[in-house]
Amino acid sequence: MEIKAVIFDMDGVISHTNPHHSKAFEKVFAKRGLYPTEEEYAAHMYGKNNRYIFTHFLNREISESELNKLEEEKESLFREIYQDIVEPIDGLLPFLEDIYRQEKRIGVATSAPRANMDLIIDRLSIRSKFMSLLASEDVNTHKPDPEVYLRTADNLKVNPEDCLVFEDSASGVQAAINANMKVVGVLSSHHPTELPTCDFYIDNYLDPQMDKIGEILNI
């Protein structure tokens, strides 16, 4: 197995944002008399795109113009909540430095808006490590469709089968599998039984399984 590129999802993989997304959604839904539980968020928010989330919780179809307004409201709240507390998943920064030194091609492929990605990447001062940064605005179809991963591989100028993806959600893992890529399941929000079968599973980048991942990455 020769891995030439490493691709990261963002939420739950680079930074543990899900609890803060929940807080933003709570405010948006509370204004509309809705109070989802944390269990409902885990099942219908983490790893899902905004159209799915709003359609599910509002229990009706959402027009494009309404979706745009709802997204702006919620994502602005998220950035306001999270901007001063951005932190990486444990062990991410040294791992990123290790694979960068090995001259692996590195990308981000997220379903989040670009403004969210920019906030996190820049607060962590890691933009220079990435050769490709793709967000929700850069694709026509969202995970589990493999488009964002295939486009990232194309940007990195590698074959999909030479990529290792770090993902935390069922839809994201399935997108990477659909792209014919190897997958590491990051268990920041889900149990392994809630994800499609991954090649590896880690709690964070200090997990003992990282030794095996390091071997295939030659680090």
N, C-alpha and C positions, 0 to 999 in steps of 0.2 A: 504494500500500500504506500504510494508516494503522494503526499499531500503538498500541493503547491500553493494553495490559498486557504485562508481562514476567514469565514464570514460570520459576523455577529448580528443577531437580532438586537434590539435595544432594550425595550422595557422588560425587566426581569432577567436580563442577560448582561448588559453593561451596567445598568443601575436598577435598583429595586424600587421602581416607580409605582407599582400597582396599588399599594395602600393610598398613595397620594392621588392617583386617578380616581380611586373610590371616593375620596373626600370631595373632589371636584364634581363628580357625578351626583353625589349626595345633595350638594347645593343646588344643582340644576334640577334634579327631580323633586326635591322638597318644595321648590317654587311652584311645582305643578301638582303638589299633593301626593307624591309618590315616595315610598320609603323602602327600597329594596334592601334585603339582608345581605350580609357578607357572603353567605353561601350562594345567593343568587348572582352576586357580582362574580364570584369565582367561576360559576357555570356559564355565565352569559356576558362577561366583560373581558376578562383576562385573555389577551391574544386575539380578540375579535375587533373588526373594524367598526367605526362609529355608526355607519348606516345600520349594521346588524344590531348594535347595542340600542340605539334609539328606537328602532322599529320594534325590537323585542319588549323593551320596558314601557314604551308608550302604547304598545299593542295596536299599532296601526301603521299603514304605509306613510312614508315620509317623502314629501316632494324635495326636489333638488335644492330649491331656494330655502326651504325650512331647514333642511339638513345643514346647509352652509351656515345659517344663523346659529343653530344649536351647537355645531362644532366649534364655531368661533367663541361662543359663550363658555362652553366647557373647557376647551383647550387653553383659553386665556386664564381661566380660573386655575387650571392645573399648573401653568407656568408661574402664576402668582404665588401659589402654595409652595411650589417645589424649588424655586429659583435660588433660595438661600440655604438649601439643605441637600444639594446634589452630592451624592456619594457613590463610588463604584461598588459593585459586588466584590466581596472579599477576595483579594488575590488577583483581581483583574489587571491592575496596572503593571505589576512585575511580569505577569504572563504576556501581556501585550508587548512589553519591551523585549521579552525573550524571543517571541516569534518575529518581531520587527528586525532584531539583530540577525536572525537567520534568513533574512530577506524573503520571508513568505509574503505573498500578496495578501493584503488585508482589506476587508470591506465591511460596511454596515448595510443591512437590508431590513428596514423596519416598515411596519404598517402605520406608524405614527406620523403626524404632520412634520414637515421639515423644520418648522420653528421649534418644536419640542426636541428634535434631534440636535439642532444647532445649539440649543441651550445646554443640553447635557454634554455633548462633545466638547464644547468650548469651556464650560465650567470645569471639566476634568482635564483640560489642556492636552487632548489627545488627537486633535484633528490631523496633525502631521503624520500620524501613523497609518492613515487610511488612503488607499488609492481609489476607492469608490464609496460614495455615500448616497444611498437611495432611500427615499421616504415615500409616503403614500401618494404624493403628487406626481411621482415619477413612473407610476404604473397604471394600467387600465383595469387590471383585475387583482384582487387582494388574495392573500393566503387563505385557504390552502392551495390556490393556484400557484404554480412555481415561477410566475413571471418575474417577480422581484429578484429571485435567486438566479435565474437564467440571465437576466440583464446584468446582474452583478458579476457573474462569471465572465460574461462578454466584456464588461468594463475592465476586469482584471486580466483579460486575455489568457484565460485558462479553460480547460474542459470542465464541465460540471462534475464529472466523476473524480476529478483531482481536488475537489473542495471539501473542507470540513466545516460544518455549520454548528453554531451554538444557538440553541433555541429553548424556550421555556413553555410554549403553549402547544396544544394539540394541533391547531391549524398551522402554526409555524413549522412544527416537526413534519407534518404531512406535506407542506409545501417543499421542504428540503428533500424529502424522500421522492416526491414527484419530479424534482429536478435531477434525481439520480445522484445525490450527494450523500456523503457520510454525515451523521448527525450525533451531536452530544446534547443530551437532554439536561438542561439546567433546572434543578428542582427548587426554584425560588418561590413558585406558586402552586405547583402541582406534584402529585405523587406519580411515580413511574407508571402505575396502572391507569392513570388518566391520560397518558400520552401514547401515540403510536410507538412501536418498538424502535428504540434508538440503538446506536452502536455503543454508546457509553452514557452513563448518568453521573452527574456531579451535583453536590449541594452548592458549591462555589468553587473558585479557582485555587483553593487550598486543599481541596478534597484529595484523598489518597489516589483516586482514579486518575488524577492529573499526571501521575508518573507514567501510566500506560499511554496517555495522550501525548505526553512529552516525547516518548520513545518514537511514535510514528511521525512526530514533527521534527525529530532530531534536535531537541533542545534539552 
